[in-house]
Amino acid sequence: MTEAYCVKCKAKRIMSSPEKVTMKNGRKAMKGTCPKCSTGMYRILGN
């Protein structure tokens, strides 16, 4: 379970359907959706 900040709700929420992705600059991140408003959420992970 990954917690991230939802910009639309302005609150921290647990992501729905999180998946690990690699961004263009090579950093790893978790990508998912907000369970309340279904807005896309990202959480940048450490190296």
Backbone torsions as a table, in degrees:
resi	resn	phi	psi	omega
1	MET	NA	124.2	-177.7
2	THR	-112.0	128.8	178.6
3	GLU	-98.9	135.3	178.8
4	ALA	-144.6	167.0	-178.1
5	TYR	-92.2	127.6	175.6
6	CYS	-93.2	121.0	-177.4
7	VAL	-71.1	-34.3	-178.5
8	LYS	-71.9	-45.9	179.5
9	CYS	-80.2	-19.7	-175.9
10	LYS	58.5	46.7	179.2
11	ALA	-154.2	158.2	174.6
12	LYS	-82.1	134.2	179.9
13	ARG	-139.2	159.8	174.8
14	ILE	-84.0	128.6	-176.3
15	MET	-65.5	143.8	170.0
16	SER	-92.8	139.3	179.0
17	SER	45.3	60.6	178.6
18	PRO	-73.4	145.8	174.9
19	GLU	-141.8	146.6	-178.2
20	LYS	-84.0	129.3	-179.7
21	VAL	-131.5	161.3	173.9
22	THR	-112.5	126.1	-179.0
23	MET	-78.8	171.2	-177.8
24	LYS	-58.4	-33.9	-178.6
25	ASN	-82.8	2.8	176.0
26	GLY	94.6	-5.5	179.1
27	ARG	-80.4	151.2	179.5
28	LYS	-91.2	147.5	-179.4
29	ALA	-150.1	160.9	172.5
30	MET	-104.9	131.5	-179.1
31	LYS	-118.5	133.0	179.8
32	GLY	-159.4	-166.0	179.5
33	THR	-128.1	156.3	177.9
34	CYS	-77.2	132.5	-179.6
35	PRO	-69.3	-23.7	-177.9
36	LYS	-86.4	-49.8	-172.9
37	CYS	-113.8	-1.5	179.5
38	SER	56.5	31.9	172.4
39	THR	-82.1	148.1	177.6
40	GLY	-67.3	139.9	179.9
41	MET	-128.4	146.5	175.4
42	TYR	-129.1	146.5	170.5
43	ARG	-135.5	118.3	-179.8
44	ILE	-78.8	131.3	-178.0
45	LEU	-97.4	164.5	177.0
46	GLY	-72.2	170.3	-177.9
47	ASN	-70.8	NA	NA
